[in-house]
C-alpha cells in the first residue's frame, strides 16, 4: 500500500492503532517516562518510510518502529544516568539504620555540595556536572565542549578542590570536605 500525500492513509491506517500502541508501550516498556515522544517519533519514521516506498501494513510497521524507538530511548537513558552508585562520595550513602538526625544532616550536606558546585566558575561547573554528576568520560566531555582532555582533567581537579574547600569552610567532614 502506498502512502497517499493527502494524509488520509495515515489517518485511516495508522492513527486508529495509537491507543493500542500506547498500551503496548506501557506494558512492555514501563520505564519510559514520556510515551508522547516515542509515539511521535514512531509516526515520523513511519511517514518518512512511506515516502520512500510502500508499506504493507501500517499497524505492523508502526509497532515495530515504536518498539525500536523505545529501545533506543531506554539505551539513551542508561547512558545518561545521573549518578553512578560506585562513584558516590561516602557522605551521600545513607545507612539503612540512619536516624532522623543523621538523615537531615546528610540532606544538608548534599545541599551544601550543590551550593559548592553552583559557586564554581561556569566552565569548571559544567565539567564537574558532566563528569561528577552525569558520569561522562573525559574524552566525551572534551569533544562536547571543544577543549582538550587535559583541560577537562585539570578543570575537574580544580573544581573538586574548590568544592572540598567550600564544604570544609562550612564544617562538612567527609570524602570531599576532609
C-alpha positions as a Markdown table, in Angstrom:
| # | Residue | x | y | z |
|---|---|---|---|---|
| 1 | Unk | 0.0 | 0.0 | 0.0 |
| 2 | Unk | 1.4 | 3.4 | -0.9 |
| 3 | Unk | 1.2 | 6.3 | 1.5 |
| 4 | Unk | -1.0 | 8.9 | -0.1 |
| 5 | Unk | 0.2 | 12.5 | 0.1 |
| 6 | Unk | -3.2 | 13.8 | 1.4 |
| 7 | Unk | -2.6 | 12.1 | 4.8 |
| 8 | Unk | -5.8 | 10.0 | 4.5 |
| 9 | Unk | -3.8 | 6.8 | 4.6 |
| 10 | Unk | -2.2 | 7.9 | 7.9 |
| 11 | Unk | -5.5 | 8.9 | 9.4 |
| 12 | Unk | -7.2 | 5.6 | 8.3 |
| 13 | Unk | -4.4 | 3.0 | 8.7 |
| 14 | Unk | -2.2 | 4.3 | 11.5 |
| 15 | Unk | -3.9 | 6.7 | 13.9 |
| 16 | Unk | -6.7 | 4.2 | 14.9 |
| 17 | Unk | -3.9 | 2.0 | 16.4 |
| 18 | Unk | -2.5 | 4.7 | 18.6 |
| 19 | Unk | -4.4 | 3.7 | 21.8 |
| 20 | Unk | -3.3 | 0.1 | 21.4 |
| 21 | Unk | 0.3 | 1.2 | 20.7 |
| 22 | Unk | 0.4 | 3.3 | 23.9 |
| 23 | Unk | -0.9 | 0.3 | 25.9 |
| 24 | Unk | 1.7 | -1.9 | 24.3 |
| 25 | Unk | 4.5 | 0.6 | 25.1 |
| 26 | Unk | 3.3 | 1.0 | 28.7 |
| 27 | Unk | 3.2 | -2.8 | 29.2 |
| 28 | Unk | 6.5 | -3.7 | 27.6 |
| 29 | Unk | 8.5 | -0.6 | 28.5 |
| 30 | Unk | 7.3 | 0.7 | 31.9 |
| 31 | Unk | 10.5 | 2.6 | 32.4 |
| 32 | Unk | 9.6 | 5.1 | 29.7 |
| 33 | Unk | 8.6 | 8.4 | 31.1 |
| 34 | Unk | 7.2 | 10.2 | 28.0 |
| 35 | Unk | 5.2 | 8.0 | 25.7 |
| 36 | Unk | 4.2 | 11.0 | 23.6 |
| 37 | Unk | 7.8 | 11.4 | 22.4 |
| 38 | Unk | 8.0 | 7.7 | 21.5 |
| 39 | Unk | 4.7 | 7.7 | 19.6 |
| 40 | Unk | 5.5 | 10.9 | 17.8 |
| 41 | Unk | 9.0 | 9.7 | 16.7 |
| 42 | Unk | 7.4 | 6.4 | 15.5 |
| 43 | Unk | 4.8 | 8.3 | 13.5 |
| 44 | Unk | 7.6 | 10.5 | 11.9 |
| 45 | Unk | 9.7 | 7.5 | 11.0 |
| 46 | Unk | 6.7 | 5.7 | 9.5 |
| 47 | Unk | 5.8 | 8.7 | 7.4 |
| 48 | Unk | 9.4 | 9.0 | 6.1 |
| 49 | Unk | 9.5 | 5.3 | 5.3 |
| 50 | Unk | 6.1 | 5.7 | 3.5 |
| 51 | Unk | 7.6 | 8.4 | 1.3 |
| 52 | Unk | 10.4 | 6.1 | 0.2 |
| 53 | Unk | 8.1 | 3.2 | -0.8 |
| 54 | Unk | 5.1 | 1.2 | 0.1 |
| 55 | Unk | 4.2 | -0.1 | 3.5 |
| 56 | Unk | 2.3 | -3.4 | 3.5 |
| 57 | Unk | 0.8 | -3.0 | 7.0 |
| 58 | Unk | 0.7 | 0.4 | 8.7 |
| 59 | Unk | -0.1 | -1.2 | 12.1 |
| 60 | Unk | 2.8 | -3.8 | 12.0 |
| 61 | Unk | 5.2 | -1.2 | 10.8 |
| 62 | Unk | 4.1 | 1.3 | 13.4 |
| 63 | Unk | 4.6 | -1.2 | 16.3 |
| 64 | Unk | 8.0 | -2.3 | 15.0 |
| 65 | Unk | 9.2 | 1.2 | 14.7 |
| 66 | Unk | 7.8 | 2.2 | 18.1 |
| 67 | Unk | 9.5 | -0.8 | 19.7 |
| 68 | Unk | 12.8 | 0.3 | 18.2 |
| 69 | Unk | 12.4 | 3.9 | 19.3 |
| 70 | Unk | 11.5 | 2.7 | 22.8 |
| 71 | Unk | 14.6 | 0.5 | 23.0 |
| 72 | Unk | 16.8 | 3.4 | 21.7 |
| 73 | Unk | 15.3 | 5.7 | 24.4 |
| 74 | Unk | 16.0 | 3.2 | 27.2 |
| 75 | Unk | 19.6 | 2.8 | 25.9 |
| 76 | Unk | 20.0 | 6.6 | 25.9 |
| 77 | Unk | 18.6 | 6.9 | 29.4 |
| 78 | Unk | 21.1 | 4.3 | 30.7 |
| 79 | Unk | 24.0 | 6.3 | 29.1 |
| 80 | Unk | 22.7 | 9.4 | 30.8 |
| 81 | Unk | 22.3 | 8.0 | 34.2 |
| 82 | Unk | 22.8 | 11.0 | 36.5 |
| 83 | Unk | 24.7 | 9.1 | 39.2 |
| 84 | Unk | 26.8 | 6.0 | 39.2 |
| 85 | Unk | 26.4 | 4.2 | 42.5 |
| 86 | Unk | 30.1 | 3.3 | 42.7 |
| 87 | Unk | 31.1 | 6.9 | 42.3 |
| 88 | Unk | 29.0 | 8.3 | 45.2 |
| 89 | Unk | 31.0 | 10.1 | 47.9 |
| 90 | Unk | 30.9 | 8.5 | 51.3 |
| 91 | Unk | 28.7 | 11.3 | 52.6 |
| 92 | Unk | 26.0 | 10.5 | 50.0 |
| 93 | Unk | 25.4 | 7.0 | 51.2 |
| 94 | Unk | 22.8 | 6.5 | 53.8 |
| 95 | Unk | 22.9 | 3.6 | 56.1 |
| 96 | Unk | 19.7 | 1.6 | 56.4 |
| 97 | Unk | 19.7 | 2.3 | 60.2 |
| 98 | Unk | 20.2 | 6.1 | 59.9 |
| 99 | Unk | 18.1 | 8.0 | 62.3 |
| 100 | Unk | 16.2 | 11.2 | 61.5 |
| 101 | Unk | 19.1 | 13.5 | 62.7 |
| 102 | Unk | 21.7 | 11.6 | 60.5 |
| 103 | Unk | 19.3 | 11.8 | 57.5 |
| 104 | Unk | 18.7 | 15.5 | 58.0 |
| 105 | Unk | 22.5 | 16.0 | 58.3 |
| 106 | Unk | 23.2 | 14.1 | 55.1 |
| 107 | Unk | 20.5 | 16.1 | 53.3 |
| 108 | Unk | 22.0 | 19.3 | 54.5 |
| 109 | Unk | 25.5 | 18.2 | 53.2 |
| 110 | Unk | 24.0 | 17.3 | 49.8 |
| 111 | Unk | 22.5 | 20.8 | 49.6 |
| 112 | Unk | 25.9 | 22.3 | 50.6 |
| 113 | Unk | 27.6 | 20.2 | 47.9 |
| 114 | Unk | 25.1 | 21.5 | 45.3 |
| 115 | Unk | 25.9 | 25.1 | 46.5 |
| 116 | Unk | 29.6 | 24.3 | 46.2 |
| 117 | Unk | 29.1 | 23.2 | 42.6 |
| 118 | Unk | 27.0 | 26.3 | 41.9 |
| 119 | Unk | 29.8 | 28.5 | 43.2 |
| 120 | Unk | 32.3 | 27.2 | 40.7 |
| 121 | Unk | 33.2 | 29.3 | 37.6 |
| 122 | Unk | 30.9 | 28.4 | 34.7 |
| 123 | Unk | 33.3 | 26.2 | 32.6 |
| 124 | Unk | 34.6 | 24.4 | 35.7 |
| 125 | Unk | 31.0 | 23.9 | 37.0 |
| 126 | Unk | 30.0 | 22.5 | 33.6 |
| 127 | Unk | 32.8 | 19.9 | 33.6 |
| 128 | Unk | 32.2 | 18.9 | 37.2 |
| 129 | Unk | 28.5 | 18.3 | 36.4 |
| 130 | Unk | 29.2 | 16.4 | 33.2 |
| 131 | Unk | 31.9 | 14.2 | 34.9 |
| 132 | Unk | 30.9 | 14.0 | 38.6 |
| 133 | Unk | 27.1 | 14.0 | 38.3 |
| 134 | Unk | 26.4 | 12.6 | 34.8 |
| 135 | Unk | 29.4 | 10.3 | 34.8 |
| 136 | Unk | 30.6 | 11.2 | 31.2 |
| 137 | Unk | 34.1 | 10.1 | 30.4 |
| 138 | Unk | 36.8 | 12.8 | 30.0 |
| 139 | Unk | 37.1 | 12.2 | 26.2 |
| 140 | Unk | 33.4 | 12.7 | 25.6 |
| 141 | Unk | 33.4 | 15.9 | 27.7 |
| 142 | Unk | 36.4 | 17.2 | 25.8 |
| 143 | Unk | 34.6 | 16.5 | 22.5 |
| 144 | Unk | 31.4 | 18.0 | 23.7 |
| 145 | Unk | 33.0 | 21.2 | 25.0 |
| 146 | Unk | 35.7 | 21.5 | 22.3 |
| 147 | Unk | 38.6 | 21.5 | 24.7 |
| 148 | Unk | 41.5 | 19.1 | 25.3 |
| 149 | Unk | 41.1 | 16.1 | 27.5 |
| 150 | Unk | 43.9 | 17.5 | 29.7 |
| 151 | Unk | 41.9 | 20.7 | 30.2 |
| 152 | Unk | 38.9 | 18.7 | 31.3 |
| 153 | Unk | 41.1 | 16.8 | 33.8 |
| 154 | Unk | 42.6 | 20.0 | 35.2 |
| 155 | Unk | 39.2 | 21.7 | 35.5 |
| 156 | Unk | 37.8 | 18.7 | 37.2 |
| 157 | Unk | 40.6 | 18.6 | 39.7 |
| 158 | Unk | 40.3 | 22.3 | 40.4 |
| 159 | Unk | 36.5 | 22.0 | 40.7 |
| 160 | Unk | 36.8 | 19.1 | 43.2 |
| 161 | Unk | 39.4 | 21.0 | 45.2 |
| 162 | Unk | 37.2 | 24.2 | 45.3 |
| 163 | Unk | 34.2 | 22.1 | 46.3 |
| 164 | Unk | 36.2 | 20.4 | 49.1 |
| 165 | Unk | 37.3 | 23.8 | 50.4 |
| 166 | Unk | 33.8 | 25.1 | 50.2 |
| 167 | Unk | 32.5 | 22.2 | 52.3 |
| 168 | Unk | 35.4 | 22.3 | 54.7 |
| 169 | Unk | 34.7 | 26.0 | 55.4 |
| 170 | Unk | 31.2 | 25.0 | 56.3 |
| 171 | Unk | 32.2 | 22.2 | 58.6 |
| 172 | Unk | 31.4 | 19.3 | 56.4 |
| 173 | Unk | 33.7 | 16.3 | 57.1 |
| 174 | Unk | 33.7 | 13.5 | 54.5 |
| 175 | Unk | 35.3 | 12.4 | 51.3 |
| 176 | Unk | 35.1 | 15.8 | 49.7 |
| 177 | Unk | 35.1 | 18.0 | 52.8 |
| 178 | Unk | 38.1 | 16.4 | 54.7 |
